[in-house]
Amino acid sequence: MASVSTYTPPKVWTWKSGNGGNWSAINRPVAGATHEKILPIGKHPLQLYSLATPNGVKITVMLEELLALGRYGAEYDAWPIDIGEGEQFGSGFVALNPNSKIPALLDRSIAPPTRVFESGAILVYLAEKFDAFLPTEPSARAECLSWLFWQMGSAPYLGGGFGHFYSYAPEKIEYCIDRYAMEVKRQLDVLDRDLSTRRYLCGDAYTIADIATYPWYGSLVLHNLYKAAEFLDVASYAHVVRWAAAIEARPAVQRGQRVNKTWGPEAERVPERHDAGDFDGVTPG
């Protein structure tokens, strides 16, 4: 391993603004709002404030899947939150999610209106509210929730760990990239072994575990997330690739991936979503 400069941690850590690579401008060691901004409210009971990152895509896919099942109470307004510009630190958004991370959901169909934050919590909330994509039989439910929480605990090693040091950090640090690449490949092996005997993560049924896991690991194996497909040899995880391709072929998944997307080819973007007509003219790239 190449040598690295010696760093001795100070007795008390202090924040150095701007130290952190591409996303340093929105990182800070304190919580709370930085400015006043009221969130818009649309016509539907469900109001989603998000962006088409993997965590945001989980929720828009779930909502589109619910609508495809005929759960019309899942109609929603989706508003983009520009995290690059710090909109997640606006007072209205912080009131919905004190952690200032997308996505955040407001359910106005009940009194009082109910906020839900953290993508896994939103998926469980919607699954229970609309009785879909979460098994009710105790053993199957436990399996589904186990894989859901596996994803919630594992993805930070992929994104904030590997993705940051491989793609965004101001300098390439061999130890960090090696450490997180090893962990991501272990995670892919976990998935591949499970999917070698199952159609979906929990068996034959498509569940919120698949909806949560696909935007991260599906993007990794199908769309060269972090431009690391060759580096991580993702093609060798054939069962993960098969599973991801099957999920991506679902029309609701294709729609959900475009909601709150503000980059890429224009035909793939639906920055705001207020009804099904917003997809008119939108075709896969």
VOBA-1610 file (N, C-alpha, C; in pm, whole numbers, padded with zeros to 5 digits, always signed):
BEGIN
Met+00084-00119+00000Met+00000+00000+00000Met+00087+00124+00000Ala+00050+00224-00081Ala+00128+00348-00088Ala+00126+00418+00046Ser+00235+00486+00078Ser+00242+00557+00205Ser+00150+00678+00202Val+00100+00716+00320Val+00015+00834+00333Val+00075+00924+00438Ser+00041+01052+00429Ser+00094+01147+00526Ser+00040+01115+00665Thr+00119+01141+00765Thr+00079+01114+00902Thr-00013+01225+00951Tyr-00123+01185+01009Tyr-00219+01282+01063Tyr-00239+01251+01210Thr-00219+01351+01294Thr-00243+01336+01437Thr-00368+01414+01474Pro-00473+01347+01516Pro-00596+01420+01552Pro-00571+01520+01664Pro-00631+01639+01654Pro-00617+01736+01762Pro-00692+01690+01887Lys-00663+01754+01997Lys-00730+01717+02122Lys-00880+01740+02110Val-00920+01851+02050Val-01061+01883+02027Val-01080+01916+01880Trp-01168+01843+01815Trp-01191+01863+01672Trp-01261+01996+01646Thr-01221+02067+01545Thr-01289+02189+01503Thr-01319+02179+01354Trp-01427+02240+01312Trp-01474+02234+01175Trp-01392+02325+01085Lys-01346+02269+00973Lys-01279+02347+00871Lys-01372+02356+00751Ser-01439+02468+00738Ser-01535+02485+00629Ser-01466+02468+00495Gly-01531+02392+00406Gly-01474+02369+00274Gly-01388+02246+00265Asn-01364+02179+00376Asn-01282+02059+00376Asn-01373+01938+00359Gly-01377+01881+00237Gly-01466+01767+00220Gly-01502+01735+00077Gly-01437+01798-00019Gly-01461+01762-00158Gly-01583+01831-00216Asn-01646+01761-00314Asn-01751+01823-00394Asn-01871+01870-00313Trp-01900+01805-00202Trp-02021+01838-00126Trp-01990+01920+00000Ser-01871+01975+00008Ser-01832+02044+00130Ser-01920+02164+00160Ala-01975+02228+00059Ala-02053+02349+00080Ala-02182+02323+00157Ile-02232+02200+00157Ile-02358+02172+00227Ile-02336+02091+00353Asn-02211+02062+00387Asn-02182+01986+00507Asn-02149+02080+00622Arg-02199+02050+00740Arg-02172+02131+00858Arg-02197+02045+00981Pro-02138+02080+01094Pro-02149+01994+01212Pro-02266+02028+01304Val-02361+02107+01257Val-02477+02144+01339Val-02603+02120+01258Ala-02715+02107+01328Ala-02845+02086+01263Ala-02923+02217+01262Gly-03048+02207+01215Gly-03136+02323+01217Gly-03140+02397+01085Ala-03236+02489+01074Ala-03257+02566+00953Ala-03152+02676+00938Thr-03117+02705+00813Thr-03027+02816+00784Thr-03101+02935+00724His-03225+02912+00680His-03302+03020+00620His-03450+02986+00625Glu-03533+03089+00611Glu-03677+03069+00610Glu-03723+03034+00469Lys-03799+02929+00456Lys-03858+02893+00327Lys-03978+02803+00352Ile-04095+02850+00308Ile-04217+02772+00320Ile-04224+02672+00205Leu-04260+02549+00235Leu-04272+02447+00132Leu-04403+02462+00057Pro-04404+02435-00073Pro-04529+02438-00149Pro-04619+02321-00110Ile-04748+02339-00129Ile-04847+02235-00102Ile-04934+02218-00226Gly-04947+02094-00272Gly-05029+02065-00388Gly-05167+02017-00351Lys-05235+01955-00448Lys-05376+01920-00432Lys-05400+01784-00370His-05297+01700-00363His-05317+01563-00318His-05290+01548-00168Pro-05342+01442-00107Pro-05317+01420+00036Pro-05169+01399+00069Leu-05095+01334-00022Leu-04954+01305+00003Leu-04867+01409-00065Gln-04781+01471+00013Gln-04686+01570-00038Gln-04545+01517-00015Leu-04470+01502-00124Leu-04334+01449-00116Leu-04235+01557-00153Tyr-04131+01571-00071Tyr-04025+01669-00095Tyr-03896+01590-00106Ser-03837+01589-00226Ser-03732+01492-00248Ser-03646+01530-00367Leu-03562+01439-00410Leu-03477+01451-00527Leu-03451+01309-00575Ala-03422+01294-00706Ala-03408+01159-00763Ala-03271+01098-00738Thr-03226+01105-00614Thr-03111+01027-00570Thr-03162+00888-00533Pro-03074+00792-00507Pro-03126+00659-00471Pro-03228+00660-00358Asn-03205+00737-00253Asn-03301+00739-00142Asn-03433+00802-00183Gly-03428+00903-00269Gly-03552+00962-00317Gly-03628+00871-00410Val-03556+00801-00497Val-03619+00711-00594Val-03697+00600-00524Lys-03650+00555-00409Lys-03724+00454-00334Lys-03871+00494-00319Ile-03895+00618-00283Ile-04030+00661-00249Ile-04114+00687-00373Thr-04058+00747-00475Thr-04136+00770-00596Thr-04169+00639-00666Val-04078+00543-00663Val-04110+00411-00716Val-04223+00347-00635Met-04215+00355-00503Met-04320+00297-00419Met-04456+00360-00450Leu-04460+00491-00463Leu-04587+00557-00491Leu-04641+00520-00628Glu-04553+00513-00727Glu-04598+00473-00861Glu-04643+00327-00862Glu-04578+00241-00785Glu-04622+00102-00776Glu-04759+00093-00710Leu-04782+00172-00607Leu-04913+00172-00541Leu-05022+00218-00636Leu-04995+00323-00712Leu-05094+00371-00810Leu-05120+00267-00917Ala-05015+00194-00958Ala-05032+00088-01057Ala-05121-00025-01005Leu-05123-00044-00873Leu-05210-00144-00812Leu-05354-00095-00797Gly-05377+00032-00827Gly-05510+00088-00808Gly-05534+00149-00672Arg-05427+00174-00597Arg-05440+00242-00467Arg-05439+00393-00494Tyr-05555+00445-00534Tyr-05559+00583-00582Tyr-05544+00686-00470Gly-05557+00641-00347Gly-05527+00729-00235Gly-05380+00764-00225Ala-05298+00695-00304Ala-05154+00723-00306Ala-05116+00831-00406Glu-05216+00899-00467Glu-05182+01011-00553Glu-05103+01114-00474Tyr-05007+01174-00539Tyr-04914+01259-00465Tyr-04864+01376-00549Asp-04820+01477-00479Asp-04745+01586-00539Asp-04599+01569-00498Ala-04510+01575-00594Ala-04366+01561-00566Ala-04296+01692-00600Trp-04230+01748-00502Trp-04160+01875-00517Trp-04009+01852-00504Pro-03930+01907-00595Pro-03784+01887-00587Pro-03721+01971-00476Ile-03625+01911-00409Ile-03544+01980-00309Ile-03401+01977-00360Asp-03349+02093-00394Asp-03214+02103-00450Asp-03112+02098-00336Ile-03059+01978-00311Ile-02967+01964-00199Ile-02833+02031-00227Gly-02799+02048-00355Gly-02676+02117-00387Gly-02680+02264-00350Glu-02801+02320-00347Glu-02820+02460-00310Glu-02862+02475-00164Gly-02868+02366-00091Gly-02899+02373+00052Gly-03045+02392+00085Glu-03136+02356-00009Glu-03278+02374+00019Glu-03328+02284+00132Gln-03254+02178+00162Gln-03291+02090+00273Gln-03273+02156+00408Phe-03211+02274+00410Phe-03193+02348+00534Phe-03293+02461+00549Gly-03391+02469+00458Gly-03498+02566+00472Gly-03588+02531+00588Ser-03651+02631+00648Ser-03730+02610+00770Ser-03845+02514+00748Gly-03911+02521+00631Gly-04022+02431+00605Gly-03978+02287+00596Phe-03865+02263+00530Phe-03818+02125+00517Phe-03768+02073+00652Val-03697+02154+00727Val-03647+02109+00857Val-03763+02075+00951Ala-03877+02145+00935Ala-03994+02111+01016Ala-04045+01972+00985Leu-04026+01926+00860Leu-04066+01790+00824Leu-03959+01688+00859Asn-03833+01724+00840Asn-03723+01634+00870Asn-03614+01709+00944Pro-03607+01696+01074Pro-03504+01766+01151Pro-03363+01723+01115Asn-03350+01611+01043Asn-03220+01563+01000Asn-03176+01624+00867Ser-03263+01702+00802Ser-03230+01774+00678Ser-03178+01684+00567Lys-03242+01569+00550Lys-03208+01478+00441Lys-03335+01446+00363Ile-03320+01434+00230Ile-03435+01389+00152Ile-03440+01237+00158Pro-03561+01180+00144Pro-03691+01242+00120Pro-03766+01271+00250Ala-03869+01354+00239Ala-03961+01377+00350Ala-04102+01377+00294Leu-04194+01318+00370Leu-04333+01301+00326Leu-04426+01366+00427Leu-04529+01433+00376Leu-04635+01487+00461Leu-04767+01425+00417Asp-04833+01355+00509Asp-04963+01292+00482Asp-05072+01383+00538Arg-05145+01448+00448Arg-05251+01540+00486Arg-05387+01475+00486Ser-05391+01341+00466Ser-05520+01272+00463Ser-05571+01241+00603Ile-05488+01264+00704Ile-05526+01237+00842Ile-05503+01362+00926Ala-05568+01366+01042Ala-05553+01480+01132Ala-05491+01433+01263Pro-05385+01500+01308Pro-05320+01611+01239Pro-05238+01558+01120Pro-05205+01646+01022Pro-05115+01602+00915Pro-04989+01541+00973Thr-04945+01431+00915Thr-04836+01353+00973Thr-04712+01359+00885Arg-04599+01391+00948Arg-04472+01389+00876Arg-04409+01251+00891Val-04338+01210+00786Val-04259+01086+00792Val-04127+01116+00724Phe-04017+01087+00792Phe-03886+01105+00732Phe-03803+00979+00753Glu-03695+00970+00676Glu-03612+00851+00657Glu-03682+00758+00559Ser-03612+00723+00451Ser-03674+00650+00341Ser-03732+00516+00384Gly-03664+00444+00471Gly-03716+00316+00517Gly-03845+00332+00595Ala-03853+00434+00679Ala-03974+00460+00755Ala-04089+00497+00663Ile-04061+00575+00557Ile-04165+00613+00462Ile-04217+00490+00389Leu-04128+00400+00349Leu-04172+00279+00281Leu-04263+00194+00371Val-04225+00177+00495Val-04309+00099+00587Val-04443+00169+00608Tyr-04439+00300+00625Tyr-04563+00376+00647Tyr-04659+00359+00530Leu-04609+00374+00408Leu-04694+00360+00290Leu-04741+00216+00271Ala-04653+00120+00296Ala-04692-00020+00282Ala-04805-00056+00377Glu-04798-00008+00500Glu-04902-00036+00598Glu-05029+00042+00568Lys-05014+00166+00524Lys-05130+00250+00495Lys-05212+00192+00381Phe-05144+00137+00279Phe-05214+00088+00161Phe-05213-00064+00148Asp-05164-00132+00250Asp-05166-00278+00255Asp-05107-00340+00128Ala-04982-00306+00103Ala-04917-00357-00019Ala-04766-00361+00001Phe-04704-00461-00060Phe-04558-00477-00068Phe-04491-00502+00068Leu-04569-00538+00168Leu-04514-00578+00297Leu-04597-00695+00348Pro-04538-00814+00354Pro-04616-00932+00395Pro-04675-00914+00534Thr-04787-00979+00557Thr-04850-00975+00688Thr-04823-01100+00770Glu-04794-01211+00704Glu-04759-01334+00777Glu-04630-01308+00855Pro-04625-01342+00982Pro-04514-01298+01067Pro-04374-01333+01016Ser-04352-01455+00970Ser-04219-01493+00925Ser-04179-01417+00799Ala-04274-01406+00705Ala-04245-01334+00582Ala-04224-01185+00609Arg-04302-01129+00701Arg-04285-00988+00737Arg-04147-00964+00799Ala-04107-01054+00887Ala-03976-01042+00951Ala-03864-01048+00848Glu-03876-01138+00750Glu-03775-01148+00646Glu-03768-01019+00565Cys-03884-00965+00531Cys-03887-00842+00452Cys-03825-00726+00529Leu-03862-00710+00654Leu-03807-00600+00732Leu-03658-00618+00758Ser-03615-00743+00770Ser-03472-00769+00788Ser-03393-00720+00667Trp-03442-00750+00546Trp-03372-00703+00426Trp-03384-00552+00410Leu-03498-00495+00448Leu-03511-00350+00442Leu-03408-00282+00531Phe-03395-00330+00654Phe-03299-00268+00745Phe-03156-00304+00708Trp-03136-00417+00642Trp-03003-00447+00587Trp-02964-00337+00489Gln-03057-00302+00401Gln-03026-00196+00304Gln-02998-00064+00373Met-03080-00028+00469Met-03062+00101+00538Met-02926+00108+00608Gly-02881-00005+00662Gly-02753-00007+00729Gly-02634-00023+00637Ser-02657-00083+00519Ser-02546-00113+00429Ser-02515-00002+00330Ala-02617+00065+00278Ala-02596+00166+00173Ala-02502+00280+00213Pro-02498+00323+00340Pro-02400+00427+00373Pro-02256+00387+00346Tyr-02225+00258+00354Tyr-02090+00214+00320Tyr-02066+00224+00169Leu-02173+00205+00091Leu-02162+00220-00054Leu-02153+00367-00093Gly-02244+00450-00042Gly-02250+00590-00083Gly-02152+00679-00008Gly-02177+00698+00119Gly-02091+00785+00198Gly-01951+00732+00219Gly-01934+00601+00207Gly-01802+00541+00220Gly-01732+00528+00087Phe-01766+00423+00012Phe-01699+00399-00116Phe-01719+00514-00214Gly-01845+00553-00235Gly-01873+00657-00334Gly-01800+00786-00306His-01797+00824-00179His-01729+00949-00144His-01580+00940-00174Phe-01514+00838-00122Phe-01368+00833-00136Phe-01324+00798-00277Tyr-01408+00723-00351Tyr-01370+00685-00488Tyr-01398+00797-00587Ser-01508+00872-00566Ser-01550+00970-00667Ser-01542+01115-00625Tyr-01563+01145-00497Tyr-01583+01285-00458Tyr-01475+01344-00368Ala-01400+01261-00299Ala-01300+01314-00207Ala-01196+01397-00281Pro-01141+01500-00218Pro-01044+01586-00286Pro-00914+01516-00321Glu-00885+01403-00260Glu-00768+01325-00295Glu-00800+01177-00282Lys-00734+01095-00363Lys-00754+00951-00358Lys-00669+00893-00245Ile-00732+00828-00151Ile-00663+00767-00037Ile-00679+00616-00050Glu-00570+00548-00074Glu-00575+00405-00102Glu-00642+00327+00009Tyr-00605+00356+00133Tyr-00661+00281+00244Tyr-00814+00292+00246Cys-00865+00414+00229Cys-01010+00435+00235Cys-01081+00365+00120Ile-01029+00379-00001Ile-01092+00316-00116Ile-01086+00165-00103Asp-00974+00112-00060Asp-00959-00033-00043Asp-01055-00085+00063Arg-01064-00014+00173Arg-01151-00057+00283Arg-01297-00063+00240Tyr-01344+00042+00174Tyr-01485+00045+00137Tyr-01516-00039+00013Ala-01421-00051-00079Ala-01442-00142-00193Ala-01460-00285-00143Met-01380-00325-00046Met-01393-00459+00012Met-01533-00478+00071Glu-01583-00378+00142Glu-01714-00391+00205Glu-01826-00392+00101Val-01817-00309-00001Val-01921-00309-00104Val-01925-00442-00178Lys-01809-00499-00207Lys-01807-00629-00274Lys-01864-00738-00181Arg-01839-00726-00053Arg-01900-00822+00041Arg-02052-00809+00038Gln-02102-00686+00034Gln-02246-00664+00027Gln-02305-00722-00102Leu-02237-00700-00213Leu-02284-00757-00339Leu-02287-00910-00332Asp-02192-00968-00263Asp-02190-01114-00248Asp-02305-01160-00160Val-02338-01083-00057Val-02454-01115+00026Val-02580-01120-00061Leu-02599-01016-00143Leu-02715-01011-00230Leu-02713-01125-00331Asp-02597-01148-00391Asp-02588-01248-00497Asp-02620-01387-00444Arg-02572-01419-00325Arg-02600-01550-00267Arg-02750-01566-00238Asp-02811-01460-00185Asp-02954-01467-00157Asp-03034-01483-00286Leu-03000-01405-00387Leu-03074-01406-00512Leu-03044-01526-00600Ser-02947-01605-00563Ser-02918-01728-00640Ser-03030-01830-00626Thr-03109-01818-00520Thr-03218-01914-00498Thr-03354-01847-00489Arg-03358-01716-00512Arg-03483-01642-00499Arg-03502-01548-00617Arg-03627-01526-00654Arg-03657-01430-00760Arg-03634-01288-00710Tyr-03684-01262-00589Tyr-03665-01132-00525Tyr-03596-01154-00392Leu-03566-01047-00322Leu-03486-01060-00200Leu-03551-01150-00096Cys-03684-01146-00089Cys-03753-01223+00015Cys-03820-01349-00038Gly-03804-01378-00164Gly-03868-01497-00221Gly-03933-01463-00354Asp-04055-01513-00374Asp-04126-01490-00500Asp-04197-01355-00504Ala-04216-01292-00389Ala-04293-01168-00383Ala-04202-01045-00390Tyr-04243-00949-00469Tyr-04176-00819-00480Tyr-04222-00733-00363Thr-04128-00681-00285Thr-04164-00611-00161Thr-04087-00480-00148Ile-04115-00411-00039Ile-04042-00286-00011Ile-03893-00311+00008Ala-03854-00434+00038Ala-03710-00464+00046Ala-03645-00447-00090Asp-03711-00493-00195Asp-03659-00475-00331Asp-03665-00329-00373Ile-03775-00262-00340Ile-03790-00121-00376Ile-03682-00037-00311Ala-03643-00070-00189Ala-03539+00005-00119Ala-03400-00025-00171Thr-03375-00150-00206Thr-03240-00193-00241Thr-03205-00163-00386Tyr-03304-00170-00475Tyr-03278-00151-00617Tyr-03212-00017-00652Pro-03259+00099-00601Pro-03198+00224-00647Pro-03049+00235-00617Trp-03003+00171-00511Trp-02860+00173-00479Trp-02784+00065-00556Tyr-02818-00059-00534Tyr-02739-00169-00589Tyr-02775-00198-00735Gly-02900-00169-00774Gly-02934-00179-00915Gly-02859-00075-00997Ser-02851+00048-00946Ser-02775+00152-01016Ser-02627+00116-01024Leu-02579+00049-00921Leu-02437+00011-00920Leu-02407-00091-01029Val-02492-00192-01044Val-02460-00299-01139Val-02510-00272-01281Leu-02612-00185-01295Leu-02667-00160-01429Leu-02622-00028-01490His-02593+00070-01405His-02570+00206-01457His-02438+00268-01412Asn-02346+00183-01372Asn-02210+00229-01344Asn-02207+00342-01241Leu-02284+00325-01134Leu-02285+00423-01026Leu-02143+00451-00979Tyr-02110+00578-00963Tyr-01976+00625-00925Tyr-01869+00589-01029Lys-01915+00546-01150Lys-01821+00503-01256Lys-01727+00394-01204Ala-01785+00305-01124Ala-01704+00203-01056Ala-01738+00062-01099Ala-01815+00044-01206Ala-01859-00090-01245Ala-01741-00182-01275Glu-01646-00133-01351Glu-01530-00216-01384Glu-01442-00237-01261Phe-01420-00132-01185Phe-01335-00139-01066Phe-01386-00245-00968Leu-01518-00252-00952Leu-01578-00347-00858Leu-01619-00479-00923Asp-01597-00491-01056Asp-01631-00612-01129Asp-01776-00652-01102Val-01868-00556-01119Val-02007-00582-01083Val-02072-00688-01172Ala-02022-00706-01294Ala-02082-00806-01385Ala-02068-00947-01331Ser-01976-00968-01240Ser-01956-01103-01186Ser-02067-01144-01089Tyr-02149-01047-01047Tyr-02260-01077-00956Tyr-02386-01098-01041Ala-02389-01211-01110Ala-02490-01235-01213Ala-02632-01234-01159His-02651-01285-01039His-02785-01291-00983His-02836-01151-00946Val-02746-01065-00900Val-02784-00927-00870Val-02820-00854-00999Val-02742-00877-01104Val-02769-00814-01233Val-02905-00859-01286Arg-02934-00988-01279Arg-03064-01041-01325Arg-03178-00978-01248Trp-03166-00973-01116Trp-03270-00915-01029Trp-03290-00767-01061Ala-03182-00692-01075Ala-03192-00549-01101Ala-03258-00523-01236Ala-03223-00601-01336Ala-03281-00581-01469Ala-03430-00609-01469Ala-03473-00710-01394Ala-03615-00742-01386Ala-03693-00630-01318Ile-03637-00571-01215Ile-03705-00462-01147Ile-03710-00339-01237Glu-03601-00310-01302Glu-03597-00191-01387Glu-03696-00199-01503Ala-03732-00318-01543Ala-03828-00335-01653Ala-03971-00300-01612Arg-03998-00286-01484Arg-04132-00255-01437Arg-04168-00111-01475Pro-04284-00088-01536Pro-04322+00048-01575Pro-04325+00148-01459Ala-04372+00104-01342Ala-04377+00195-01228Ala-04237+00237-01184Val-04142+00145-01196Val-04003+00178-01162Val-03948+00279-01261Gln-03978+00261-01388Gln-03931+00355-01489Gln-03989+00494-01466Arg-04116+00501-01425Arg-04175+00632-01395Arg-04113+00691-01269Gly-04103+00609-01166Gly-04053+00660-01039Gly-03913+00716-01047Gln-03829+00658-01133Gln-03691+00706-01145Gln-03682+00845-01207Arg-03788+00889-01272Arg-03785+01019-01339Arg-03840+01133-01254Val-03914+01098-01150Val-03975+01200-01067Val-03867+01272-00985Asn-03879+01404-00980Asn-03782+01491-00910Asn-03643+01483-00968Lys-03631+01436-01093Lys-03500+01434-01158Lys-03479+01567-01229Thr-03369+01633-01201Thr-03342+01766-01255Thr-03215+01769-01338Trp-03162+01653-01374Trp-03039+01646-01453Trp-03057+01536-01559Gly-02959+01526-01648Gly-02965+01425-01752Gly-03048+01471-01870Pro-03071+01381-01968Pro-03151+01416-02085Pro-03288+01470-02044Glu-03332+01573-02113Glu-03457+01639-02076Glu-03576+01544-02079Ala-03575+01450-02174Ala-03686+01356-02186Ala-03700+01264-02066Glu-03596+01255-01984Glu-03600+01167-01867Glu-03639+01242-01740Arg-03657+01372-01748Arg-03681+01451-01629Arg-03831+01477-01606Val-03875+01458-01483Val-04005+01505-01437Val-03976+01576-01304Pro-03927+01699-01310Pro-03883+01767-01187Pro-03993+01777-01080Glu-04115+01806-01124Glu-04230+01806-01034Glu-04333+01707-01089Arg-04398+01637-00997Arg-04501+01540-01039Arg-04628+01571-00961His-04738+01600-01035His-04865+01630-00970His-04978+01539-01015Asp-04963+01475-01130Asp-05057+01371-01173Asp-04991+01292-01284Ala-05060+01186-01327Ala-05001+01095-01426Ala-04971+01165-01557Gly-05042+01273-01586Gly-05018+01345-01710Gly-04882+01408-01719Asp-04814+01422-01606Asp-04679+01481-01609Asp-04579+01391-01679Phe-04616+01263-01700Phe-04526+01171-01771Phe-04550+01172-01921Asp-04650+01245-01969Asp-04679+01248-02111Asp-04556+01297-02188Gly-04518+01219-02287Gly-04403+01255-02367Gly-04270+01215-02308Val-04274+01160-02186Val-04149+01115-02123Val-04124+00971-02162Thr-04012+00946-02223Thr-03978+00810-02266Thr-03845+00771-02209Pro-03822+00643-02188Pro-03691+00600-02137Pro-03580+00644-02229Gly-03465+00678-02169Gly-03350+00720-02248Gly-03279+00601-02309
//
